[in-house]
Structure formats: structure tokens, C-alpha cells
Amino acid sequence: MPETADVRRILVVEDDAVINQAVTDRLRGSGYDVVQAWDGPGAVTAFAEAAPDLVVLDVMLPGYDGHEVCRRIQADRPVPVLMLTARDDETDILVGLGVGADDYLTKPFRMRELVARIAALLRRVDRAAVLAVRSPETYGDLRLDAASRRVWVDGDEVHLTPTEFDLLLCLAASPGAVLSRETLYAEVWGWPGASGTRTVDSHVKALRAKIGADRVRTVHGVGYALEEVRAS
């Protein structure tokens, strides 16, 4: 069952009717309110009408694909998105992260893992406010506004996905300190003890592309640290 008292609403977008219903039944059995969609346009409409707390989104969809759906819904309102992909390919994953996906599962997947990842993403949303309180507003030429979830680098605003922003907040909460991949996965994704090192690495790569590679230092075999960079 979900850990919060309020019932969370999840939008399931999958064109395979069998998979869609199986996921829906499992999530409803876990205590979630579920709304279904089977194609790209229907997903965007259902998102606007149902205002879900999280979206489970297949990449391959009729109408337009999951990446376009993700782009459109994130432009409307930031929301956690778990993408389902048929290929465990880094390029496809990075494209998904770039349009606002927070996590991904490769088909075929275990329902138990799907439910666990959804719960972890929802915990991450709940933890975001805590991370924001303890993070500094400025770090070198990097400025964060936790309330509006906006970021500026050397005076220019940079658009981050929800998970990229939370990852940056987590790193900024301990500036200069090296945080292990396991720590970052537990803090940002809210799933302690799970193996999510590739998920962390993919998000760090996407974050670096937006704020500058020199701002996130890699300590090989350990993890990552936020480095101070001054405007020249």
C-alpha cells in the first residue's frame, strides 16, 4: 500500500491492452487511483483532465510517441514520469530523461519492481521540500530558487527536469562533499538499498549537459560532488 494517507492518482499510458490492464489492476490493488490511456493524444487529454500525481508512460504509442507525450505534459505541469521501454539502450534512455522522464523500466518487467519504483518516485516528491530547505541558494555562479524550482548558471536560466533539479538540490545540500551513487539514489529517488547506479549516472550526464560538466565532479569508484565555478 502507498505510505501516505492521501490516495495518489496514476495515469497509465500503454497501447497494449493486456499490459495496460495488468498494470492498472496491480496498481489499484496497491491502493492507487488509476486513470488509463492508450495513445499519445489520449494521454495528453487524460493528463489535463485527471491531474495525476505520476505517469507510467510507454515509449512506443500511436498518435505520437511517449517522448512527445512526456514533453507536452511536463510543459503543462512538472510530474514524475516512469517510462516503459522495449530497449535498454542508453541513447533512448537519455532522450527520455531529456524530455522530463524520471526513471525507466525495460520490458519485460516485474510488477513488483514497477510498484516499488512508483512508490520511490512518490517518496522523492515528498522529500523534495526537505532537500530544498537545507540547500543553499547560491554556489559560485550557480543560483537555485527552491520555491519556484528554477536554476540560473552565470545569470542565464537553465531548464531542468524534476529529477535533475532534485539531484542538483541533493548535491548542493553538501557542497564539495562526495556523495556515493547509492546515497544519491536513496536521497533523490527515495529507494535505499536498491541498485540504481546506472539511473544515477544517466541523470548526472543529463544534468552536466545543462549546467556544465565541470560543475559535477566524478570520483571514480565513489560518486559525485558539486564543484564551485565562478563566472569569468
N, C-alpha and C positions, 0 to 999 in steps of 0.2 A: 504494500500500500504506500502511497505517497506520504512523505514525512510531514507535510504541512497540513494544517486544519482545513484550509480552503481547497476546494476541488479545482485542479488545474485542467484547462481545456487544451487539447492537442488536435491539430489538423494533420490528417494522414493523407498524403498525395501519392497515389500509386495506380498506374493504369492496369496492372494485373489484378483482376477482381478477386482472385483467390488469396493473393498475398495481402491485398488491401483489407479484406475481411478478417484474415487471420491476425494481422497486426491490430486491427480495431478491436476484435474480441479480446485479445490478450491485454490491451491497454484498459479497456473497460473493466475487465476482471481485476486489474490492478488498482482500480478506483478512479481512473481518469474520465473526464467528459471528452468524447471523441467526435470530431466532425470529419467527414470523408470528402475527397475529391479525386477525380480520375484523369484529369488532363490539365494542361497549363492554364488556359483561360478560367476553367472552373476553380482551380486552386487560388488564383488571384481574387476571384469573386468571393469564394468562401472565406478567405483571409479577411477581407474587408468587412464581411457581414458577421463573422463569428468572433473576431478579435482573439485568436488563440494565444496561449502562453508559450507554445512551442510548436514547431512544424517538423514532421517527418516527411522528407521530400525525395522522391525517386529522381534520378538524373534524366533518364530516358522517358519522355512524356509526349503524347500527341499535342498538337497546337503549337506550343513552344516548350523547350526543354527545361529541366529543373534549374539550370543555371540562370536562365532568363526569369523564371518564376522567383528565384531567390533574390535576384537583383531588384525586381519590382516590389516585392513585399518589404525588403529591407529599406527601400527608398520611402516607403509609406510609414513604417514603424519598426525600429530595431526589435528583433525577436530571435531567440535561439532556434537554429535550424540544424537538424541532423539529416545529412544526405545519405541516400542509399545508392550505391554504385555497383555496377556489374564488373568493373575492372579496378584492381588495386594498382593503379598507375599514378605516379607522383604528379605528372602533368595535369591529369584530370582532377586530382585532389587539390592542387594549388589553384586551379581555375575556380573550383567550388569555394575555397577559402577566400579567394579574391572578390567574389561577389557576395560574401557575407555568411557562408556556412560556418558552423562552429565545430562540427565533428562529422564523422562519416563512418559508415559500415559497408563492408564489401559483401555482396551476395555470393553464396547463401550465408545467412547469419542465424545465430541462435536467438530465439525470442527472449531468453533470459538476459542476454547481453544487451539487446535493444532496450529492454525495460530499465536495466541498470544505467545505461548511458543517458537515457532520458531523465532519470532521477538525478544523475550527476549534473546534467546541464541546468536543470531547475535549481539545484543547490547552488550552482555557480551564480545564477541570477540573484539569489538571496544573499550570497556572500559579497556581491559587488559593492554594496553600500558600505560594508565593513572595510573592504580594501580601500575604498575612496577616502574614508575618514582618516586612515593612518598614512596616506600617501602625501608627499609634498606637492605644492602647486607648481614649483619650478625646479628644474635641474639643468644647469647650464643654459643653453638656448632652447631647451625643451620645456614647454609650458602645458600644464594639464588643468582643465576645468572639470572636476569630477561631477559637479551638479548637472552640467549640460553635456557631459561626456564628449568634450571637444579637446583637440590637441593642436598645438602650434609648434612648428620647428623653424627656428630663426625667423619668427614673425609670420610665417606662412601657415595657414591652416591645412591640416592633413586629415583625410577621412580614414578612420579605422573601423573595421567591423567590431561588433560587440565583444567577441572573444579577444581580438587583437588589443582592444582598449583595456580589457581586464588583465590581460597578460602584461601590458605595459604598466598598469597600476601595481601589479604584484611586484614587478621588478623595481619600480620606483619607491615602493614601500621600504625597501632595503637597499638604497643606492650604493653601488660599488661592491655589494656583497654577492658572492657566487651562490646562486640557488640551483640545486640539482633539478634534473628533469622530473624526478619523482615528486619533489616538493612543489614544483610548478604545476604538475598535473593535479596534485591533491588540492592546492590552493585555488587554482583558476577553474579547473573542471569539477572540483569537489568530489573526486573519486580516489581516496587514499588507498594505497596498496595495489592499485591496478597498473598494468603495463601500458603506458601511453606515450612512450618516448618518441615514437615517430610522429604522433599527433603534435607534441610539443615542438619538435624540430621543424615541422611543416609550418606551424604558426609563427615561429621565430623567423623563419625565412621570409614569410609574407610581411611580417612586421618590419624587418630590416629594409625591405624594398621600399617601404613608405617613409620611414623616419631616418634611414641611413644605416648602412651596415656597421659603421664604426661606433654606433651608439649602443649596440648589444654585443658584448664581448663573449666569445666562446672559450670555456676552459675545458679542453678535451678530456673526456672521461669523467667529467664532473657535472657541468651545466652551464648556466649563462649569468651574466651580470650586466646591469645598466651602467654605461660609462658616461661621464660628463663631457660634453663637447661645447666649446664656446664659439660664438659667432666670430668669424674672422674680420 
